[in-house]
Amino acid sequence: MNLFKKRIYIPVNSIKEDTFGSVPIVPDGLWLKCPYCGKTIYRKELGKYNVCPYCGGHLRIGAYERLGLVLDKDAGFIEFDKDMKPLNPLNYPEYEEKNKKFQKSTGLYDAIVTGLGKIVGYDTIICAMDSNYIMGSMGSVVGEKLTRAIEYATLNNLPVIVFTASGGARMQEGILSLMQMAKVSAALAKHSEKSLLYVPVLTDPTTGGVTASFAMLGDIILAEPKATIGFAGRRVIEQTIKQELPEGFQTSEFLLEHGFIDKIVSRPELRDVISKILKIHLKPNYS
């Protein structure tokens, strides 16, 4: 970036002074480092899609931001089970405090938002996981909200779109978190028996129990560019099989090449691609 060509003006009231009261300090958050190419980016250059202007890397975004990029504007969004909160069934140390911390920082009660919205006029059940909440880990609340949303879709003959972003099952809930894999998968099986459409969109990261269950059960599986997708971590696999894994292993590009996903779609094009899929499979509903 040519800093001599482009000047950045900072509001006077946002500038702080250091301990000596003379040297101005630029406010936090104006610049960030791309996790993919390592270049420094002026935040406004990311645009509404949060994509690196240099390498095209898709930086992580929150659940509500994702919904805003694909849902019809002014069509309304009915959120399901918004106030469902996690418990601490295993009395895991400091788990309640951790939840309160992330509830305050994200404005969510857990790591997923589910509900009913419209995409180019089609009623659609849409769910978005949020990696900002305990790395999008799947506990009882995530599994229950997903299951209820899918069951609603099955009852009302609606398609399901799920944006996955998760580090896997939530360890603080032990076996109860692992049970969610089977529960959500069973709900999807009933949804599939009615020949209804399910499209997961895999974003960075999609790992662990989420990958091993509903993330890979779609009729059409989409993924964002350069997303990390896999079950166990790279180092765990290498230590287990005593072999070095190929370059780019567990990226969306690697999975596309080996037939695990159907298409890589950049974030600016995602709404159009999902719209085309819905048009092919569904009848319009403008009620």
C-alpha positions as CSV (number, residue, x, y, z in Angstrom):
1,M,0.0,0.0,0.0
2,N,1.3,3.5,-0.9
3,L,0.8,5.5,2.3
4,F,2.2,8.6,0.6
5,K,-0.5,8.5,-2.1
6,K,-3.5,8.0,0.2
7,R,-4.0,10.0,3.3
8,I,-6.0,8.6,6.2
9,Y,-7.8,11.2,8.3
10,I,-8.6,10.3,11.9
11,P,-11.2,12.3,14.0
12,V,-9.4,14.4,16.6
13,N,-11.5,13.1,19.4
14,S,-10.5,9.5,18.6
15,I,-6.8,10.2,19.1
16,K,-5.2,9.3,22.4
17,E,-2.0,10.6,23.9
18,D,0.7,8.5,25.4
19,T,2.0,8.7,28.9
20,F,4.1,11.8,28.1
21,G,1.1,13.6,26.6
22,S,2.7,14.4,23.3
23,V,2.8,11.5,20.8
24,P,-0.6,10.6,19.2
25,I,-1.6,6.9,19.1
26,V,-3.7,5.6,16.3
27,P,-6.9,3.9,17.6
28,D,-7.1,0.1,17.6
29,G,-8.9,-1.6,14.8
30,L,-8.0,0.6,11.9
31,W,-5.4,-1.8,10.5
32,L,-5.2,-5.6,10.5
33,K,-2.9,-8.3,9.2
34,C,-4.4,-10.8,6.7
35,P,-4.1,-14.3,8.1
36,Y,-3.6,-15.7,4.6
37,C,-1.0,-13.5,2.9
38,G,0.3,-11.6,5.9
39,K,-0.2,-8.1,4.4
40,T,-1.3,-5.2,6.4
41,I,-4.8,-4.0,5.4
42,Y,-6.6,-0.8,6.1
43,R,-9.9,-2.2,7.5
44,K,-12.2,-0.2,5.2
45,E,-10.5,-1.8,2.2
46,L,-12.0,-5.1,3.2
47,G,-15.5,-3.9,2.1
48,K,-18.8,-5.3,3.3
49,Y,-17.7,-8.9,2.3
50,N,-14.5,-8.8,4.6
51,V,-12.3,-10.1,1.8
52,C,-8.6,-9.3,1.5
53,P,-8.0,-7.0,-1.5
54,Y,-4.5,-8.6,-2.1
55,C,-5.0,-12.3,-1.9
56,G,-8.8,-12.8,-1.9
57,G,-8.6,-14.5,1.5
58,H,-12.0,-14.5,3.3
59,L,-11.7,-13.2,6.8
60,R,-14.1,-14.5,9.4
61,I,-17.4,-12.7,9.9
62,G,-20.2,-13.0,12.4
63,A,-23.5,-14.9,12.1
64,Y,-25.7,-11.9,11.5
65,E,-23.3,-10.4,9.0
66,R,-23.6,-13.7,7.0
67,L,-27.3,-13.6,7.0
68,G,-27.3,-10.0,5.9
69,L,-25.2,-10.9,2.8
70,V,-27.6,-13.5,1.5
71,L,-31.2,-12.8,2.7
72,D,-33.6,-10.5,0.8
73,K,-33.5,-7.0,2.1
74,D,-36.6,-5.7,3.9
75,A,-38.2,-9.2,3.6
76,G,-37.8,-9.8,7.3
77,F,-36.1,-12.6,9.3
78,I,-37.8,-14.6,12.0
79,E,-35.2,-15.8,14.4
80,F,-35.8,-19.1,16.2
81,D,-35.0,-19.8,19.9
82,K,-33.0,-16.6,20.3
83,D,-33.0,-16.8,24.1
84,M,-31.9,-20.4,24.4
85,K,-28.9,-20.4,26.7
86,P,-26.3,-23.0,27.5
87,L,-26.1,-24.7,30.9
88,N,-23.2,-26.4,32.7
89,P,-24.4,-30.0,32.9
90,L,-21.0,-31.4,33.8
91,N,-20.1,-28.6,36.3
92,Y,-17.0,-27.8,34.1
93,P,-14.8,-25.3,35.9
94,E,-15.2,-21.6,34.7
95,Y,-17.6,-22.7,31.9
96,E,-20.4,-20.4,33.1
97,E,-18.0,-17.5,33.3
98,K,-16.7,-18.2,29.8
99,N,-20.2,-18.2,28.4
100,K,-21.0,-14.9,30.0
101,K,-17.8,-13.4,28.6
102,F,-18.7,-14.4,25.0
103,Q,-22.3,-13.5,25.4
104,K,-21.3,-10.0,26.3
105,S,-18.7,-9.7,23.5
106,T,-20.9,-11.2,20.7
107,G,-24.4,-10.3,21.7
108,L,-25.3,-14.0,21.2
109,Y,-26.4,-16.6,23.8
110,D,-24.5,-19.3,21.9
111,A,-22.6,-20.0,18.7
112,I,-25.4,-20.2,16.2
113,V,-28.3,-18.1,14.8
114,T,-31.2,-20.0,13.2
115,G,-34.5,-18.7,11.6
116,L,-36.8,-18.3,8.6
117,G,-36.0,-15.8,5.9
118,K,-36.3,-15.2,2.1
119,I,-33.7,-15.6,-0.6
120,V,-35.0,-14.1,-3.9
121,G,-38.5,-14.7,-2.8
122,Y,-38.1,-18.3,-1.6
123,D,-38.9,-19.1,2.1
124,T,-35.7,-20.7,3.4
125,I,-34.6,-22.0,6.8
126,I,-31.1,-20.4,7.3
127,C,-28.6,-21.1,10.0
128,A,-25.3,-19.4,10.6
129,M,-22.6,-20.5,13.1
130,D,-20.4,-17.8,14.6
131,S,-16.7,-18.6,15.3
132,N,-16.5,-15.5,17.6
133,Y,-18.4,-17.5,20.2
134,I,-16.0,-20.1,21.8
135,M,-14.7,-20.8,18.3
136,G,-18.1,-21.8,17.1
137,S,-17.9,-25.0,19.1
138,M,-21.0,-27.2,19.1
139,G,-22.7,-27.7,22.4
140,S,-26.2,-28.7,23.4
141,V,-27.7,-25.3,22.4
142,V,-26.1,-25.4,18.9
143,G,-27.3,-28.9,18.3
144,E,-30.8,-28.2,19.7
145,K,-31.3,-25.0,17.7
146,L,-30.1,-26.7,14.5
147,T,-32.4,-29.7,15.1
148,R,-35.4,-27.6,15.7
149,A,-34.8,-25.5,12.6
150,I,-34.4,-28.6,10.4
151,E,-37.6,-30.1,11.9
152,Y,-39.5,-26.9,11.2
153,A,-38.2,-27.1,7.6
154,T,-39.2,-30.7,7.3
155,L,-42.7,-30.0,8.6
156,N,-43.2,-27.0,6.3
157,N,-41.4,-28.4,3.2
158,L,-38.7,-25.8,3.2
159,P,-35.0,-25.9,2.1
160,V,-32.2,-25.5,4.7
161,I,-29.0,-23.5,4.3
162,V,-26.4,-23.8,7.0
163,F,-23.2,-21.8,7.2
164,T,-20.7,-23.8,9.2
165,A,-17.9,-22.2,11.2
166,S,-16.7,-24.4,14.1
167,G,-13.8,-25.8,15.9
168,G,-15.9,-28.9,16.6
169,A,-17.7,-30.4,19.6
170,R,-17.6,-28.3,22.8
171,M,-15.3,-30.1,25.2
172,Q,-16.9,-28.4,28.3
173,E,-20.1,-30.4,27.6
174,G,-18.4,-33.8,27.0
175,I,-20.6,-36.6,25.7
176,L,-23.6,-34.2,25.5
177,S,-21.9,-32.2,22.8
178,L,-21.0,-35.4,20.9
179,M,-24.6,-36.5,21.0
180,Q,-25.6,-33.4,18.9
181,M,-23.8,-34.9,15.9
182,A,-26.3,-37.8,15.8
183,K,-29.3,-35.7,16.7
184,V,-28.7,-33.2,13.9
185,S,-27.9,-35.9,11.4
186,A,-31.1,-37.8,12.3
187,A,-33.1,-34.6,11.7
188,L,-31.4,-34.1,8.3
189,A,-32.2,-37.7,7.4
190,K,-35.9,-37.1,7.9
191,H,-35.6,-33.9,5.9
192,S,-34.0,-35.8,3.1
193,E,-36.6,-38.5,3.1
194,K,-39.1,-35.8,2.0
195,S,-36.8,-34.9,-0.9
196,L,-36.1,-31.5,0.5
197,L,-33.0,-29.4,-0.3
198,Y,-30.1,-29.0,2.2
199,V,-27.1,-26.9,1.3
200,P,-24.2,-26.5,3.8
201,V,-21.8,-23.7,3.1
202,L,-18.4,-24.5,4.7
203,T,-16.5,-21.5,6.0
204,D,-13.2,-21.1,7.8
205,P,-12.8,-23.1,10.0
206,T,-15.1,-26.2,9.7
207,T,-13.6,-28.9,11.8
208,G,-14.1,-31.7,14.2
209,G,-17.6,-33.1,15.0
210,V,-19.3,-30.5,12.7
211,T,-17.3,-31.8,9.7
212,A,-18.0,-35.4,10.8
213,S,-21.8,-34.8,10.8
214,F,-24.0,-32.2,9.2
215,A,-21.4,-30.2,7.4
216,M,-20.8,-33.1,4.9
217,L,-24.4,-34.3,4.6
218,G,-25.6,-31.7,2.0
219,D,-27.3,-32.4,-1.3
220,I,-25.0,-29.7,-2.7
221,I,-21.9,-28.7,-0.6
222,L,-20.4,-25.3,-1.1
223,A,-17.3,-23.8,0.5
224,E,-15.6,-20.4,0.7
225,P,-12.1,-20.1,-0.8
226,K,-9.1,-21.1,1.4
227,A,-11.3,-22.3,4.2
228,T,-9.8,-24.9,6.6
229,I,-12.1,-28.0,6.5
230,G,-11.3,-31.3,8.2
231,F,-11.8,-33.5,11.2
232,A,-8.6,-34.0,13.2
233,G,-5.8,-31.4,13.0
234,R,-2.9,-31.6,10.6
235,R,-0.3,-32.3,13.3
236,V,-2.5,-35.0,15.0
237,I,-2.9,-36.8,11.6
238,E,0.8,-36.6,10.8
239,Q,1.8,-37.9,14.2
240,T,-0.7,-40.7,13.9
241,I,0.2,-42.0,10.4
242,K,3.9,-41.0,10.6
243,Q,3.7,-39.3,7.2
244,E,3.9,-35.7,6.0
245,L,0.7,-34.5,4.5
246,P,0.5,-32.8,1.1
247,E,0.6,-29.0,0.7
248,G,-2.8,-27.4,1.1
249,F,-4.3,-30.4,2.9
250,Q,-7.6,-29.7,4.6
251,T,-8.4,-26.6,2.5
252,S,-11.5,-26.1,0.4
253,E,-9.4,-26.2,-2.8
254,F,-7.9,-29.6,-1.8
255,L,-11.3,-31.0,-0.9
256,L,-12.8,-29.8,-4.2
257,E,-10.0,-31.5,-6.2
258,H,-10.7,-34.8,-4.3
259,G,-14.4,-34.7,-4.7
260,F,-15.5,-33.9,-1.1
261,I,-17.3,-30.7,-2.0
262,D,-19.2,-29.5,-5.1
263,K,-18.1,-25.9,-5.6
264,I,-16.0,-23.1,-4.1
265,V,-17.8,-19.8,-4.1
266,S,-16.4,-16.4,-3.2
267,R,-18.5,-14.4,-0.7
268,P,-19.6,-11.7,-3.2
269,E,-21.0,-14.4,-5.5
270,L,-22.6,-16.6,-2.8
271,R,-26.1,-15.1,-2.8
272,D,-26.4,-15.5,-6.6
273,V,-25.2,-19.1,-6.5
274,I,-27.6,-20.0,-3.7
275,S,-30.4,-18.2,-5.6
276,K,-29.7,-20.3,-8.7
277,I,-29.8,-23.5,-6.7
278,L,-33.1,-22.6,-5.1
279,K,-34.6,-21.6,-8.5
280,I,-33.6,-25.0,-9.9
281,H,-35.1,-27.0,-7.0
282,L,-38.0,-25.0,-5.8
283,K,-41.2,-23.2,-6.9
284,P,-41.3,-19.5,-6.2
285,N,-43.2,-18.3,-3.1
286,Y,-43.8,-14.5,-2.9
287,S,-46.5,-14.6,-0.2
